[in-house]
């Protein structure tokens, strides 16, 4: 979906096709967001252990794990703040990917890792997070382009909410259609 031709001549495609491309891109954005959250959690754990060692703390990180993970979860938003309505489609694959980044650094016993292993793990997680964040921003541009095309069609009258509702009803759906 990051290929230049993914949205090329999108205005010539049927609305259903544009929606399908947008939904596919939105799912990718959701998956990348999930992967980022996994990476952020590991970064926070490693940084907390490094801080504990600097302060000569005695309480293991695992005892403060909930607080460590909650710290950044309630902090100020730094991204586009999109509301995700989809579930990650590749959660297990993302977990395996993150674990494989530093397969010899077991974060379940982060206190047992050497300083060098902690540094190596942090570097790997931070580099991967930067890469994933870049891809996510690129996918967001695609989603925005497709949403703009859909909105343009409604704005200029080439698409109709009535048609959308009628199509949803004809599919036998009793629930209201999802926000589009």
Long-range contacts (C-beta under 8 A, 24 or more apart in sequence): 1-25, 1-28, 1-139, 1-142, 2-135, 2-138, 2-139, 2-142, 6-142, 7-142, 7-145, 7-146, 7-149, 10-145, 10-146, 10-149, 11-149, 11-152, 15-150, 15-153, 15-158, 15-159, 18-146, 18-149, 18-150, 18-153, 19-150, 19-180, 21-146, 22-143, 22-146, 22-147, 22-150, 25-139, 25-142, 25-143, 25-146, 26-86, 26-143, 27-86, 27-89, 28-139, 29-82, 29-84, 29-136, 29-139, 29-140, 29-143, 30-84, 30-86, 30-87, 30-88, 30-89, 31-88, 31-89, 31-90, 31-94, 32-132, 32-135, 32-136, 32-139, 33-82, 33-84, 33-88, 33-136, 34-88, 34-91, 34-94, 35-94, 35-97, 35-98, 35-132, 36-129, 36-132, 36-133, 36-136, 38-94, 38-95, 38-98, 39-98, 39-125, 39-128, 39-129, 39-132, 40-72, 40-129, 41-69, 42-98, 42-107, 42-121, 42-125, 43-122, 43-125, 43-126, 43-129, 44-68, 44-69, 44-71, 44-72, 45-69, 45-107, 45-110, 46-107, 46-110, 46-118, 46-121, 46-122, 46-125, 47-122, 49-110, 49-111, 49-113, 49-118, 50-115, 50-118, 50-122, 52-111, 53-115, 60-111, 61-110, 61-111, 62-110, 62-111, 80-140, 82-140, 85-178, 85-179, 98-125, 98-128, 101-125, 101-128, 150-180
